[in-house]
Amino acid sequence: MTPRPVAWGETRYSIDETMMQSNILARTADLPKHSPWREQVRDAFRDAAELLEFLELPATTTTQPRFPMLVPRAFADRMEKANPDDPLLRQVLPDPGEHRVESGFVADPVGDRDARVGRGLLHKYHGRVLLVSTGACAVHCRYCFRQEFPYADNHAGSRQWHAAIDYIAANPEIDEVILSGGDPLMLSTTRLKELTDRLAGIEHLHRLRIHTRLPVVLPDRVDKSLLHWLEHLPWPVVMVLHANHAREFDDSVDQATRRLRRAGVHLLNQAVLLKGINDGFESQRALVRRGLEAGVMPYYLHLLDRVAGADRYEVTEATATGLVERLRRELSGYLVPRLVREIAGAPYKLPVL
């Protein structure tokens, strides 16, 4: 029996029967014990008044949001009661200002539509393609740059995967596939396996990347079936999580990231710099330190993608560069994320500092 490669942060055990039993117990002891994750999605908050009542806050007068609200209760449980400025709440609560028309804020700020090369497939950068596998998410962040993306006609559902697979197979310079959405982990594990089984036949693919918020906002998604799928993929897997504030991590998220690391997944975090939420030194320092405790390395800190309705979140470039410069002075280099901006048509994420 050939031992499985040891994941980053995992201890190597001797391969005898007793230790194998102990290892199996250790890997399954913290599996989800709550209701199935799909039930938690169905039970999510979809009405602002209901969420505010749960948080012991007065109802506010709002118009119909331009982008529907969706907040899992597992995420809402981490919000501070009776605090209208809670940094998690401010990311997901609709605001009347979303209907303002601000110059420079547009429906497609990063050029996704122009990068399409087929249904559900975006080819922006050399060597890698992004597969929009679903339009569904478990949480609707108010600054989402794809909130107006035409998912109905542009995601690669299982019946449309063959065209995307053919494109990837015909372009040998592509060595990495990025699963995105929406959120790819909103697909059933069976559907994910169907997709990667088809990708596995392409010899020039060497890496799989998954961009997802689910292990943070709905950690019970990291269940036994998902882990089994990840452990048996033929490529190294990089999972890019998305947490903007240290309080998005709790024990349940720690358990989910621990399970992912044991499955051999490399974990990175990308955040968006958001005014009044994480644009201070203390909040950024807390975020990268807390992420590291959960085994998640800092990756990108994005300047806001200027999607219509999100102008209230924008942080000036001067503030952003000053913040990152202080992080560099006061933290170890591996704790400092790369400050970047995405510009439509650029050949890569553009460094800001």
C-alpha positions as CSV (number, residue, x, y, z in Angstrom):
1,M,0.0,0.0,0.0
2,T,1.5,3.4,-1.1
3,P,1.0,6.0,1.6
4,R,-1.0,9.1,0.5
5,P,1.1,12.3,0.2
6,V,1.1,14.3,3.4
7,A,-0.8,17.5,3.3
8,W,0.7,20.9,4.3
9,G,0.5,21.0,8.1
10,E,-0.3,17.3,8.6
11,T,1.9,15.0,10.7
12,R,3.3,11.8,9.0
13,Y,2.3,8.6,10.7
14,S,3.9,5.2,10.5
15,I,1.8,2.8,8.4
16,D,0.8,0.1,10.9
17,E,-2.8,-1.0,11.5
18,T,-3.2,0.6,14.9
19,M,-1.9,4.0,13.7
20,M,-4.0,3.9,10.6
21,Q,-7.1,3.4,12.7
22,S,-6.1,6.4,14.9
23,N,-5.5,8.5,11.8
24,I,-8.9,7.6,10.4
25,L,-10.6,8.5,13.7
26,A,-8.7,11.8,13.8
27,R,-9.7,12.7,10.2
28,T,-13.4,12.0,10.8
29,A,-13.9,13.2,14.4
30,D,-14.7,16.8,13.4
31,L,-17.0,16.0,10.4
32,P,-20.3,18.0,10.4
33,K,-22.8,16.9,12.9
34,H,-25.6,19.5,12.0
35,S,-28.3,19.4,9.4
36,P,-27.1,18.8,5.8
37,W,-25.7,21.8,4.1
38,R,-28.4,22.1,1.5
39,E,-31.0,22.3,4.2
40,Q,-29.0,25.2,5.7
41,V,-29.1,27.0,2.4
42,R,-32.9,26.6,2.2
43,D,-33.1,27.9,5.8
44,A,-30.9,31.0,5.1
45,F,-32.2,34.6,5.7
46,R,-33.7,36.1,2.6
47,D,-35.4,39.1,4.2
48,A,-33.6,42.1,5.7
49,A,-36.2,42.6,8.4
50,E,-36.0,39.0,9.5
51,L,-32.2,39.2,9.8
52,L,-32.3,42.5,11.7
53,E,-34.9,41.0,14.1
54,F,-32.6,38.1,14.7
55,L,-29.8,40.5,15.5
56,E,-32.0,42.5,17.8
57,L,-31.8,45.6,15.6
58,P,-34.6,47.9,14.5
59,A,-36.0,47.3,11.0
60,T,-34.9,49.9,8.4
61,T,-36.8,51.2,5.5
62,T,-35.4,49.7,2.4
63,T,-36.4,49.5,-1.2
64,Q,-36.4,46.2,-3.1
65,P,-32.7,45.3,-3.4
66,R,-31.2,45.2,-6.9
67,F,-29.5,42.0,-5.8
68,P,-31.4,39.5,-3.6
69,M,-30.3,39.0,-0.1
70,L,-29.1,35.6,1.1
71,V,-27.3,35.0,4.4
72,P,-26.8,31.5,6.0
73,R,-27.7,31.3,9.6
74,A,-24.2,29.8,10.3
75,F,-22.8,33.1,9.1
76,A,-25.4,35.3,10.9
77,D,-24.5,33.5,14.2
78,R,-21.1,35.1,14.1
79,M,-22.6,38.6,13.9
80,E,-22.7,40.8,17.1
81,K,-26.2,41.3,18.3
82,A,-27.5,44.9,18.5
83,N,-24.6,46.2,16.5
84,P,-25.6,47.9,13.2
85,D,-22.0,48.3,12.3
86,D,-21.0,44.7,12.7
87,P,-18.4,44.0,9.9
88,L,-20.1,40.8,8.8
89,L,-23.6,42.3,8.7
90,R,-22.4,45.3,6.6
91,Q,-21.1,42.9,3.9
92,V,-24.5,41.3,3.3
93,L,-27.2,43.8,4.4
94,P,-28.9,45.5,1.4
95,D,-28.7,49.3,1.3
96,P,-30.9,51.9,-0.5
97,G,-27.7,53.4,-1.9
98,E,-27.3,50.3,-4.2
99,H,-29.8,52.0,-6.5
100,R,-27.7,55.1,-7.0
101,V,-26.0,55.5,-10.4
102,E,-22.4,56.5,-9.7
103,S,-19.9,57.3,-12.5
104,G,-17.4,54.6,-13.1
105,F,-19.5,51.9,-11.4
106,V,-20.8,49.4,-14.0
107,A,-22.4,46.0,-14.4
108,D,-19.2,44.2,-15.6
109,P,-16.2,46.0,-14.0
110,V,-13.7,43.2,-14.8
111,G,-14.5,42.4,-18.4
112,D,-16.0,38.9,-17.8
113,R,-18.3,39.1,-20.8
114,D,-15.5,40.0,-23.2
115,A,-13.4,37.1,-21.9
116,R,-15.9,34.4,-22.7
117,V,-14.7,31.8,-25.1
118,G,-17.7,29.5,-24.8
119,R,-20.6,28.8,-22.5
120,G,-19.3,29.1,-18.9
121,L,-15.7,29.5,-19.9
122,L,-13.6,32.6,-19.4
123,H,-10.1,32.8,-20.8
124,K,-8.4,36.0,-19.5
125,Y,-4.9,35.0,-18.6
126,H,-2.2,32.8,-20.2
127,G,-2.1,29.2,-19.0
128,R,-5.4,29.1,-17.1
129,V,-9.1,29.3,-17.7
130,L,-12.0,30.0,-15.4
131,L,-15.0,27.6,-15.5
132,V,-18.2,29.2,-14.3
133,S,-19.8,26.0,-13.0
134,T,-22.9,27.5,-11.4
135,G,-24.6,30.8,-10.7
136,A,-25.6,29.9,-7.2
137,C,-23.9,31.1,-4.0
138,A,-24.6,30.4,-0.3
139,V,-24.2,34.1,0.6
140,H,-24.9,37.3,-1.5
141,C,-22.2,39.8,-0.8
142,R,-23.3,43.3,-1.6
143,Y,-20.0,44.1,-3.4
144,C,-20.1,41.0,-5.6
145,F,-18.6,41.9,-9.0
146,R,-20.7,39.2,-10.8
147,Q,-24.1,40.2,-9.3
148,E,-25.3,41.2,-12.8
149,F,-23.5,38.4,-14.7
150,P,-25.9,36.6,-17.1
151,Y,-25.6,33.2,-15.5
152,A,-28.7,31.7,-17.2
153,D,-26.9,31.7,-20.5
154,N,-23.3,31.6,-19.3
155,H,-22.6,28.8,-16.8
156,A,-21.4,25.4,-17.8
157,G,-24.0,23.1,-16.4
158,S,-23.5,19.4,-16.8
159,R,-25.1,19.3,-20.3
160,Q,-22.8,22.1,-21.5
161,W,-19.5,20.9,-20.1
162,H,-18.5,19.1,-23.3
163,A,-17.8,22.3,-25.1
164,A,-15.7,23.7,-22.3
165,I,-13.8,20.4,-22.1
166,D,-13.2,20.5,-25.9
167,Y,-11.8,24.0,-25.7
168,I,-9.4,23.2,-22.9
169,A,-8.3,20.0,-24.6
170,A,-7.6,21.9,-27.8
171,N,-5.3,24.5,-26.1
172,P,-2.2,22.7,-24.7
173,E,-0.9,26.0,-23.1
174,I,-3.8,25.7,-20.5
175,D,-2.4,23.8,-17.6
176,E,-4.8,25.0,-14.8
177,V,-8.6,25.1,-14.5
178,I,-10.2,27.4,-12.0
179,L,-13.7,26.4,-10.8
180,S,-15.7,29.5,-10.0
181,G,-19.2,30.8,-10.2
182,G,-21.3,31.7,-8.3
183,D,-19.7,29.2,-6.0
184,P,-18.6,25.8,-7.4
185,L,-19.2,24.1,-4.0
186,M,-22.9,24.8,-4.4
187,L,-22.9,21.9,-6.9
188,S,-23.4,18.5,-5.5
189,T,-20.2,16.4,-5.0
190,T,-21.6,14.0,-7.6
191,R,-21.8,16.8,-10.2
192,L,-18.3,18.0,-9.3
193,K,-16.9,14.5,-9.8
194,E,-18.6,14.3,-13.2
195,L,-16.8,17.4,-14.2
196,T,-13.4,16.5,-12.9
197,D,-13.6,13.0,-14.3
198,R,-13.9,14.6,-17.8
199,L,-11.1,17.0,-17.1
200,A,-8.9,14.1,-15.9
201,G,-8.5,12.9,-19.5
202,I,-6.7,16.1,-20.5
203,E,-3.0,15.4,-20.2
204,H,-1.7,19.0,-20.2
205,L,-3.7,19.9,-17.1
206,H,-1.6,20.0,-14.0
207,R,-3.5,21.9,-11.3
208,L,-7.1,22.5,-10.2
209,R,-8.0,25.7,-8.4
210,I,-11.3,26.2,-6.6
211,H,-12.6,29.7,-5.6
212,T,-15.2,29.3,-2.9
213,R,-16.7,31.1,0.1
214,L,-18.6,28.1,1.4
215,P,-16.0,26.7,3.9
216,V,-16.2,30.1,5.5
217,V,-19.9,31.0,5.4
218,L,-21.3,27.4,5.5
219,P,-18.5,25.1,6.8
220,D,-20.7,22.0,7.0
221,R,-20.4,21.9,3.2
222,V,-17.0,20.3,3.9
223,D,-18.5,16.9,4.4
224,K,-17.3,13.3,3.9
225,S,-18.3,13.1,0.2
226,L,-16.5,16.4,-0.6
227,L,-13.4,15.3,1.2
228,H,-13.4,11.9,-0.6
229,W,-13.6,13.7,-4.0
230,L,-10.8,16.0,-3.2
231,E,-8.5,13.3,-1.9
232,H,-8.8,11.3,-5.1
233,L,-8.3,14.1,-7.6
234,P,-5.3,13.5,-9.9
235,W,-3.8,17.0,-9.5
236,P,-2.7,19.3,-6.7
237,V,-5.7,21.3,-5.5
238,V,-5.5,24.9,-4.5
239,M,-8.6,26.3,-2.8
240,V,-8.9,30.0,-2.6
241,L,-11.2,31.0,0.2
242,H,-12.8,34.5,0.7
243,A,-12.8,36.0,4.2
244,N,-12.7,39.7,4.8
245,H,-12.7,39.9,8.6
246,A,-11.1,37.9,11.4
247,R,-14.6,37.2,12.9
248,E,-15.6,35.2,9.9
249,F,-13.4,32.5,11.3
250,D,-14.7,30.4,14.3
251,D,-14.4,26.9,15.5
252,S,-16.6,25.5,12.8
253,V,-14.5,27.1,10.1
254,D,-11.3,25.9,11.8
255,Q,-12.7,22.4,11.7
256,A,-13.6,22.7,8.0
257,T,-10.1,24.0,7.0
258,R,-8.5,21.3,9.1
259,R,-10.5,18.7,7.1
260,L,-9.5,20.3,3.8
261,R,-5.8,20.3,4.7
262,R,-5.9,16.7,5.7
263,A,-7.4,16.0,2.3
264,G,-4.3,17.5,0.8
265,V,-5.8,20.8,-0.2
266,H,-3.6,24.0,-0.2
267,L,-5.6,26.9,1.3
268,L,-5.2,30.6,0.4
269,N,-7.4,33.5,1.3
270,Q,-8.3,36.5,-0.8
271,A,-10.1,39.5,0.6
272,V,-11.6,42.7,-0.7
273,L,-10.7,45.9,0.9
274,L,-14.0,47.4,2.2
275,K,-14.5,50.8,3.7
276,G,-15.6,50.7,7.3
277,I,-15.1,46.9,7.5
278,N,-11.5,46.0,7.0
279,D,-9.7,49.1,5.9
280,G,-7.7,49.6,9.1
281,F,-4.4,48.2,10.2
282,E,-5.8,46.4,13.2
283,S,-8.5,44.6,11.2
284,Q,-6.2,43.5,8.5
285,R,-3.6,42.3,11.0
286,A,-6.3,40.4,12.8
287,L,-7.5,38.9,9.6
288,V,-4.2,37.5,8.4
289,R,-3.2,36.2,11.8
290,R,-6.6,34.5,12.4
291,G,-6.5,33.0,8.9
292,L,-3.0,31.5,9.6
293,E,-4.4,30.0,12.8
294,A,-6.9,28.2,10.5
295,G,-4.1,27.1,8.1
296,V,-5.1,29.6,5.4
297,M,-2.3,31.7,3.9
298,P,-2.9,35.3,2.7
299,Y,-3.0,35.6,-1.0
300,Y,-4.7,38.7,-2.5
301,L,-6.1,41.9,-1.1
302,H,-8.3,43.3,-3.8
303,L,-9.2,46.9,-4.4
304,L,-12.9,47.0,-4.9
305,D,-14.2,45.9,-8.3
306,R,-16.4,48.9,-9.2
307,V,-19.6,47.1,-9.7
308,A,-22.8,49.1,-9.9
309,G,-24.3,49.7,-6.4
310,A,-21.1,49.1,-4.4
311,D,-19.6,52.6,-4.3
312,R,-20.1,52.8,-0.5
313,Y,-17.4,50.2,0.0
314,E,-14.7,51.8,-2.0
315,V,-11.4,52.6,-0.3
316,T,-9.0,55.1,-1.9
317,E,-5.7,53.8,-3.4
318,A,-3.7,56.0,-1.1
319,T,-5.4,54.5,2.0
320,A,-4.8,51.0,0.6
321,T,-1.1,51.5,-0.2
322,G,-0.5,53.1,3.2
323,L,-2.2,50.2,4.9
324,V,-0.1,47.6,3.1
325,E,3.1,49.5,3.7
326,R,2.4,49.4,7.4
327,L,1.6,45.7,7.2
328,R,5.0,45.1,5.5
329,R,6.8,47.1,8.2
330,E,5.1,45.3,11.2
331,L,4.3,41.8,10.0
332,S,6.3,38.8,8.6
333,G,6.4,38.9,4.9
334,Y,4.3,35.7,4.5
335,L,1.4,37.5,6.4
336,V,1.2,40.3,3.9
337,P,-1.3,39.8,1.1
338,R,-0.6,41.2,-2.4
339,L,-2.5,44.4,-3.0
340,V,-4.0,44.1,-6.5
341,R,-6.5,45.6,-8.9
342,E,-8.3,43.8,-11.7
343,I,-8.6,45.8,-14.9
344,A,-10.6,44.5,-17.8
345,G,-8.3,43.3,-20.6
346,A,-5.1,43.3,-18.5
347,P,-3.0,40.2,-18.8
348,Y,-2.9,39.6,-15.0
349,K,-4.1,41.1,-11.7
350,L,-2.2,44.3,-11.5
351,P,0.0,45.0,-8.4
352,V,-0.9,48.3,-6.8
353,L,2.2,48.4,-4.5
